[in-house]
């Protein structure tokens, strides 16, 4: 009756000319999600949940991102 939900494919890299790494943080709950924001459309692509500094470091090393490249949005 119901179809299976497809698992989202996580990209191996990102296009630096059209995307920038961003952390979306909730003011209320403090939840943080790392992903990429399209510079042309403003659309956010969620990659992973950030629970601690270890998760943030994994995100940075996986995509080769310097600490000063990541911006935070509320």
Protein Blocks (a to p, Z undefined) as FASTA:
>chain_A
ZZcdddddddfbdcfklgccdddddfklopacdddddfklopacdfbdcfbfmlmmmmmm
mnopafklpccdZZ
